[in-house]
Structure formats: structure tokens, C-alpha cells
């Protein structure tokens, strides 16, 4: 365990940081001389006093302890749980009556599967060399093999449960994590595990690990499950890479085809819509013109019925007003004339206007 456990968590008295020197040696000799003067040589009474002083010193040394800021201390009295102590300097019954165990409740701990971080102090953080390869070998739902490496980050949420409910909570968490990850990976294909299903695997594994930790009363809160490297087994890794390359090439061609499709089809759809709108506009124009002509004819017919001669003459005059401006040569004769002398227009033959 990365935390301290024992009677005061201080070590031996010689580890208090005193440096040797002549002044210290003089003080020790002076103290010994005073004790020898107080006690007769070889007296049982002197031995008793010396033993009492040693016992008092040992009790004072084991009566206090310090809890780091990121931890709490679990106090046991004669082995029975007594209380949790917050960070700071505290006192307890000495000589092994009260024992304390420092538990880092505010520190984020982690366990690594399939790889090892150098310098780790927690023996359960990294796998043993014998289990490093075994725990990453998994079978996917489509009966393919994959090497999965992942990290579990957790905190100790309940120190009492963490210390007393499960014998080895850190080792149990490793077993739980491996079991859950094999279950989650076994429900998916190898393509999903390696490519698109990583986030779903992390989320589902986190939920199931937390549920089992709560069920076993381990006193652990799972913060994050993060997948690291996911690779096929080494004998088929080259073939698998070729398959992935072919799939990527296929996706590339599909995307290029979709790009061309999205470029041509919307343009054709736009032209089609434009033609349809133009046809609708022309249709509405012709209908409105026809309806207007029909209404005009109906109004003209109503007026003609009221005064036929006047209406007929007005229509004749309006027609001549529309036709006459377009006639270049006009000859007006009297209707009583019996014969007409032909006239040869020489200017018209030369291209001049009459």
C-alpha cells in the first residue's frame, strides 16, 4: 500500500533528524553522568527508574501522529475501528493501544493494465510481468482477438469499507476491472473495439465497474476508465493493417463519390426547380391573359348589344388606327369613281419612300 500504517507512523526514535556533533555528545555524556549520580551502581531501584523513563519516552513518542492534507487517519483501539481523523497533528493512546492507518482519500489513484509506469510505489498499480500480456488478450464478439490496454482512475470514498470490508480491495479492483473489460469487449466486433466504439466501451465499463465496487462495499469511487492502445495480435497485425488500409481506401472513394454527388445533384435539382417555376409563371401569364381577353370581349359584347352600329363603327376606327400606321403607301379614292388611271411611281422603284 502507498500509505503508512502503524503505531504513530514515525519510525524509530533515531530517525527524528538529529545530526551528530560534539555538542550533542557532550549533552548525552552530561545526562548520563547525572543519572549515574542519582542512582547507586547496580541498584535495582536505579534499573526500575531507567525502565520507567524509557517507557515514558516511548509512550510520548507514540502518542502523537500527523495526517497529511490529502488523507485521513483511521484509528483502531485494540484492533477495533474507533474513528476517522482529519488532516493535522493529533494524539492517541500510546504503546500500541491505538493504531492509525493513513488513507489518501483526496488523492486520485490509478491501475494500469497491459503496461507499467516506472517508479510506481503502489504494488497494485501495475501488472506483474507474468500477467502483463495475459490480461490484455481478449476475444471480441465476432471471435477475433485483440490486445487491449487501459487505465482505471479511482478514489477511496469510504476508508472504513476500504480497510475492513474487503481483504485486498486494490487487488479485487484489478480483478473486477479485467472481468468487466472482457465482458464489454466481448459484446462488440473487433472493428468497433479498435475504431468507433472506444467511447462507448469506456462509458459502459465505468458504469459496470462502479456498480460492482458498490455491490462489494469496497469503498472505492471510479472516476474514469480510459482505453490506451488497442492492437490485433502480432501474428496477424500486418494482415490486419492491410485490411484497415483497404477499408480506409474504400471510405475515401465513397467520400469522393458523395462529394461529386452533392456537387452535381443539387445543381440539377436547382435547374429543375427553376424550369418548373418558369413554366408555372408562363402558365399563370397565359391564363391571366386569356381571362382578360375573355372579360374584355364580354364587356365589348355587352356594349355591342346596346348599340350595334356605334360599336361596329368604333371597332372599325380603332382597327384602322392600329393598321394604318404600318402601311407605307396609302391611296385614298372616292368610292364613286368608275375608273382609275394607273400611276407608275418611279421613286418607289429607286428605293425611296413615296
C-alpha positions as CSV (number, residue, x, y, z in Angstrom):
1,X,0.0,0.0,0.0
2,X,1.3,3.5,-0.7
3,X,0.1,4.8,2.6
4,X,1.5,4.4,6.1
5,X,0.2,2.1,8.8
6,X,1.5,1.6,12.3
7,X,1.8,3.0,15.8
8,X,2.2,6.6,15.2
9,X,3.8,6.3,11.7
10,X,7.0,7.9,12.8
11,X,9.6,5.1,12.8
12,X,12.3,4.6,15.4
13,X,13.4,7.4,17.6
14,X,16.7,7.5,15.9
15,X,15.0,8.8,12.7
16,X,14.0,12.2,14.1
17,X,16.6,14.0,12.1
18,X,19.3,14.7,14.8
19,X,22.7,15.3,13.4
20,X,25.8,14.0,15.3
21,X,28.2,16.6,16.7
22,X,30.4,17.4,19.6
23,X,27.7,19.5,21.4
24,X,25.2,16.7,21.3
25,X,27.7,14.1,22.5
26,X,28.6,16.4,25.4
27,X,24.9,16.8,26.4
28,X,24.5,13.0,26.3
29,X,27.5,12.4,28.5
30,X,26.4,15.1,30.9
31,X,22.9,13.4,31.1
32,X,24.5,10.0,31.7
33,X,26.7,11.4,34.5
34,X,23.7,13.0,36.2
35,X,21.7,9.7,36.1
36,X,24.7,7.8,37.5
37,X,24.9,10.3,40.4
38,X,21.2,9.9,41.1
39,X,21.3,6.0,41.1
40,X,23.7,3.9,43.1
41,X,25.6,1.5,40.9
42,X,23.9,-1.9,40.4
43,X,20.9,-0.8,42.5
44,X,17.5,-2.4,41.4
45,X,15.9,0.9,42.1
46,X,18.0,2.6,39.5
47,X,17.1,0.0,36.9
48,X,13.4,0.5,37.6
49,X,13.7,4.2,37.3
50,X,15.6,3.8,34.0
51,X,13.0,1.4,32.7
52,X,10.2,3.9,33.7
53,X,11.9,6.7,31.9
54,X,12.4,4.7,28.8
55,X,8.7,3.6,28.9
56,X,7.6,7.3,29.4
57,X,9.8,8.3,26.5
58,X,8.4,5.6,24.2
59,X,4.9,6.5,25.2
60,X,5.4,10.1,24.5
61,X,7.0,9.2,21.1
62,X,4.0,7.0,20.1
63,X,1.3,9.3,21.5
64,X,1.1,11.8,18.6
65,X,0.9,11.5,14.8
66,X,0.4,13.7,11.8
67,X,-2.1,13.2,9.0
68,X,-1.3,14.7,5.5
69,X,-3.6,17.1,3.9
70,X,-4.8,14.7,1.2
71,X,-5.5,11.9,3.7
72,X,-7.4,10.8,6.7
73,X,-6.3,8.5,9.6
74,X,-8.4,5.5,10.6
75,X,-7.9,4.9,14.3
76,X,-8.2,1.5,15.9
77,X,-8.3,0.7,19.6
78,X,-7.1,-2.8,20.3
79,X,-7.8,-3.6,16.7
80,X,-11.4,-2.4,16.7
81,X,-12.4,0.6,14.5
82,X,-12.7,3.8,16.5
83,X,-13.0,6.8,14.3
84,X,-11.7,8.7,11.2
85,X,-9.3,11.6,11.9
86,X,-9.0,14.6,9.6
87,X,-5.6,16.1,8.5
88,X,-3.4,17.7,11.1
89,X,-1.5,16.9,14.3
90,X,-3.4,14.5,16.6
91,X,-2.8,12.4,19.8
92,X,-3.7,8.9,20.6
93,X,-3.2,6.3,23.4
94,X,0.4,5.2,23.2
95,X,2.2,1.8,23.3
96,X,0.1,0.2,20.7
97,X,-3.3,0.7,22.4
98,X,-4.4,2.9,19.5
99,X,-3.1,2.3,16.0
100,X,-3.6,4.5,13.0
101,X,-3.7,3.8,9.2
102,X,-3.3,6.7,6.8
103,X,-5.7,6.5,3.8
104,X,-5.3,9.0,0.9
105,X,-8.9,9.8,0.3
106,X,-8.2,13.0,-1.7
107,X,-5.6,11.5,-4.0
108,X,-6.5,10.1,-7.4
109,X,-5.1,6.6,-7.7
110,X,-4.9,4.5,-10.8
111,X,-4.4,1.0,-12.0
112,X,-2.7,0.2,-15.3
113,X,-3.5,-2.9,-17.4
114,X,-1.1,-4.1,-20.1
115,X,1.7,-1.7,-19.4
116,X,3.8,-0.4,-16.5
117,X,4.8,3.1,-15.4
118,X,8.3,3.3,-14.0
119,X,8.6,4.5,-10.4
120,X,5.2,3.4,-9.2
121,X,5.0,2.9,-5.4
122,X,1.7,1.1,-5.3
123,X,2.2,-2.7,-5.9
124,X,-1.3,-3.0,-7.3
125,X,-0.9,-0.1,-9.8
126,X,0.9,-2.0,-12.5
127,X,0.5,-5.7,-13.5
128,X,3.1,-8.3,-12.7
129,X,5.4,-9.3,-15.5
130,X,3.6,-12.6,-15.7
131,X,0.2,-11.1,-16.1
132,X,1.0,-8.0,-18.3
133,X,0.4,-9.9,-21.6
134,X,-2.3,-12.2,-20.4
135,X,-4.7,-9.6,-19.1
136,X,-4.7,-7.7,-22.4
137,X,-5.6,-10.7,-24.6
138,X,-9.3,-10.6,-25.2
139,X,-11.8,-12.1,-27.6
140,X,-14.3,-9.8,-29.4
141,X,-17.9,-10.6,-30.2
142,X,-17.0,-11.7,-33.8
143,X,-14.5,-14.2,-32.5
144,X,-11.4,-12.1,-33.3
145,X,-8.6,-11.4,-30.9
146,X,-7.4,-8.0,-29.7
147,X,-4.8,-6.7,-27.3
148,X,-6.5,-4.1,-25.1
149,X,-4.6,-1.8,-22.7
150,X,-6.5,0.5,-20.4
151,X,-6.2,2.6,-17.2
152,X,-8.7,2.9,-14.3
153,X,-8.6,6.0,-12.2
154,X,-10.3,5.9,-8.8
155,X,-10.5,7.4,-5.3
156,X,-11.1,6.0,-1.9
157,X,-14.5,7.2,-0.9
158,X,-15.1,5.3,2.3
159,X,-11.9,4.5,4.3
160,X,-13.7,2.2,6.8
161,X,-15.1,0.0,4.0
162,X,-11.8,0.1,2.1
163,X,-9.9,-1.2,5.1
164,X,-12.3,-3.7,6.7
165,X,-14.9,-4.9,4.2
166,X,-12.6,-6.4,1.6
167,X,-9.3,-8.2,2.4
168,X,-7.4,-6.8,-0.6
169,X,-9.5,-4.0,-2.2
170,X,-6.8,-2.9,-4.7
171,X,-6.3,-6.5,-5.9
172,X,-10.1,-7.0,-6.0
173,X,-10.4,-3.9,-8.1
174,X,-7.9,-5.3,-10.6
175,X,-9.9,-8.5,-10.9
176,X,-13.2,-6.5,-11.3
177,X,-11.7,-4.2,-13.9
178,X,-10.4,-7.1,-16.0
179,X,-13.6,-9.0,-15.8
180,X,-15.8,-6.1,-16.8
181,X,-13.5,-5.1,-19.7
182,X,-13.6,-8.7,-21.1
183,X,-17.3,-8.6,-20.9
184,X,-17.7,-5.2,-22.6
185,X,-15.2,-6.1,-25.4
186,X,-16.8,-9.5,-25.9
187,X,-20.1,-7.8,-26.8
188,X,-18.5,-5.8,-29.8
189,X,-16.8,-6.6,-33.0
190,X,-13.1,-6.0,-33.4
191,X,-13.7,-3.1,-35.7
192,X,-15.8,-1.4,-33.1
193,X,-13.2,-2.0,-30.4
194,X,-10.4,-0.6,-32.4
195,X,-12.1,2.3,-34.2
196,X,-15.6,3.7,-33.5
197,X,-16.6,2.0,-30.2
198,X,-13.9,3.3,-27.8
199,X,-16.0,5.9,-26.1
200,X,-19.0,3.5,-25.6
201,X,-16.7,0.9,-24.2
202,X,-15.2,3.4,-21.7
203,X,-18.6,4.6,-20.6
204,X,-20.1,1.1,-20.2
205,X,-17.0,-0.2,-18.4
206,X,-17.1,2.7,-16.0
207,X,-20.7,2.1,-15.1
208,X,-20.3,-1.6,-14.6
209,X,-17.1,-1.3,-12.5
210,X,-18.8,1.3,-10.2
211,X,-21.8,-1.0,-9.8
212,X,-19.6,-3.9,-8.8
213,X,-17.5,-1.8,-6.4
214,X,-20.7,-0.6,-4.7
215,X,-22.0,-4.2,-4.5
216,X,-18.8,-5.5,-2.9
217,X,-18.7,-2.5,-0.5
218,X,-15.1,-1.8,-1.5
219,X,-15.3,1.9,-0.5
220,X,-13.9,2.9,-4.0
221,X,-15.3,5.5,-6.4
222,X,-14.3,5.0,-10.1
223,X,-13.5,8.3,-11.7
224,X,-12.5,7.3,-15.3
225,X,-11.8,4.3,-17.5
226,X,-9.6,5.2,-20.4
227,X,-8.6,2.9,-23.3
228,X,-5.0,3.2,-24.4
229,X,-3.5,1.0,-27.1
230,X,-5.7,-1.5,-28.9
231,X,-4.0,-3.7,-31.4
232,X,-4.5,-7.1,-33.1
233,X,-2.2,-10.0,-32.1
234,X,1.3,-9.8,-33.5
235,X,1.0,-12.8,-35.9
236,X,-2.0,-11.1,-37.7
237,X,-1.1,-7.5,-37.2
238,X,0.4,-7.0,-40.7
239,X,-2.7,-8.5,-42.4
240,X,-5.0,-6.5,-40.1
241,X,-3.2,-3.3,-41.1
242,X,-3.7,-4.2,-44.8
243,X,-7.4,-4.7,-44.1
244,X,-7.6,-1.4,-42.3
245,X,-5.8,0.3,-45.2
246,X,-8.2,-1.2,-47.7
247,X,-11.2,0.0,-45.6
248,X,-9.8,3.5,-45.4
249,X,-9.3,3.5,-49.2
250,X,-12.9,2.4,-49.6
251,X,-14.1,5.1,-47.3
252,X,-12.0,7.6,-49.2
253,X,-13.6,6.6,-52.6
254,X,-17.1,6.6,-51.0
255,X,-16.5,10.1,-49.7
256,X,-15.2,11.3,-53.1
257,X,-18.3,9.9,-54.8
258,X,-20.5,11.6,-52.3
259,X,-18.7,14.8,-52.9
260,X,-19.3,14.6,-56.6
261,X,-22.9,13.5,-56.0
262,X,-23.5,16.5,-53.7
263,X,-21.9,18.8,-56.3
264,X,-24.0,17.6,-59.4
265,X,-27.3,16.5,-57.9
266,X,-28.2,19.8,-56.1
267,X,-27.3,21.7,-59.2
268,X,-29.7,19.6,-61.3
269,X,-32.3,19.9,-58.6
270,X,-31.9,23.7,-58.7
271,X,-32.2,23.8,-62.5
272,X,-35.3,21.6,-62.3
273,X,-37.0,23.8,-59.8
274,X,-36.1,26.9,-61.9
275,X,-37.7,25.3,-65.0
276,X,-40.8,24.3,-63.1
277,X,-41.1,27.9,-61.7
278,X,-40.7,29.4,-65.1
279,X,-43.3,27.0,-66.5
280,X,-45.7,27.9,-63.7
281,X,-45.1,31.6,-64.3
282,X,-45.8,31.2,-68.1
283,X,-48.9,29.2,-67.4
284,X,-50.3,31.8,-65.0
285,X,-49.4,34.5,-67.5
286,X,-51.3,32.8,-70.4
287,X,-54.3,32.1,-68.1
288,X,-54.5,35.7,-66.9
289,X,-54.2,37.0,-70.5
290,X,-56.9,34.7,-71.7
291,X,-59.2,35.6,-68.8
292,X,-58.5,39.3,-69.5
293,X,-59.3,38.9,-73.2
294,X,-62.5,37.0,-72.4
295,X,-63.5,39.6,-69.9
296,X,-62.7,42.4,-72.5
297,X,-64.7,40.5,-75.2
298,X,-67.6,40.0,-72.8
299,X,-67.7,43.7,-71.9
300,X,-67.4,44.6,-75.6
301,X,-70.2,42.3,-76.5
302,X,-72.4,43.8,-73.8
303,X,-71.8,47.3,-75.3
304,X,-72.3,46.0,-78.8
305,X,-75.7,44.6,-77.8
306,X,-76.8,48.0,-76.6
307,X,-75.7,50.0,-79.7
308,X,-74.5,47.7,-82.6
309,X,-73.9,50.4,-85.2
310,X,-72.0,52.7,-82.9
311,X,-69.9,49.8,-81.5
312,X,-69.2,48.5,-85.0
313,X,-68.0,51.9,-86.2
314,X,-65.8,52.4,-83.1
315,X,-64.3,49.0,-83.6
316,X,-63.6,49.8,-87.3
317,X,-62.0,53.1,-86.4
318,X,-59.8,51.5,-83.7
319,X,-58.7,48.8,-86.1
320,X,-57.7,51.4,-88.7
321,X,-55.8,53.2,-86.0
322,X,-53.8,50.1,-85.3
323,X,-53.3,49.1,-89.0
324,X,-52.8,52.4,-90.9
325,X,-49.5,53.4,-89.2
326,X,-47.9,50.3,-90.5
327,X,-48.8,51.0,-94.2
328,X,-46.1,52.9,-96.1
329,X,-48.1,53.8,-99.3
330,X,-51.7,55.0,-99.0
331,X,-54.0,55.8,-101.9
332,X,-57.4,57.3,-101.0
333,X,-60.1,57.2,-103.8
334,X,-63.6,58.2,-104.0
335,X,-66.0,55.2,-104.0
336,X,-68.0,56.9,-106.8
337,X,-65.0,56.7,-109.2
338,X,-65.6,54.4,-112.1
339,X,-62.0,54.1,-113.4
340,X,-58.6,54.8,-112.1
341,X,-55.6,55.9,-114.1
342,X,-52.6,53.6,-113.2
343,X,-49.8,55.5,-111.7
344,X,-46.1,54.4,-112.1
345,X,-44.2,55.5,-109.1
346,X,-40.7,55.9,-110.2
347,X,-39.4,57.0,-106.8
348,X,-40.6,53.7,-105.2
349,X,-38.6,51.7,-107.8
350,X,-35.4,53.5,-106.7
351,X,-36.0,52.5,-103.1
352,X,-37.3,55.8,-102.0
353,X,-40.4,56.2,-99.9
354,X,-43.4,57.6,-101.7
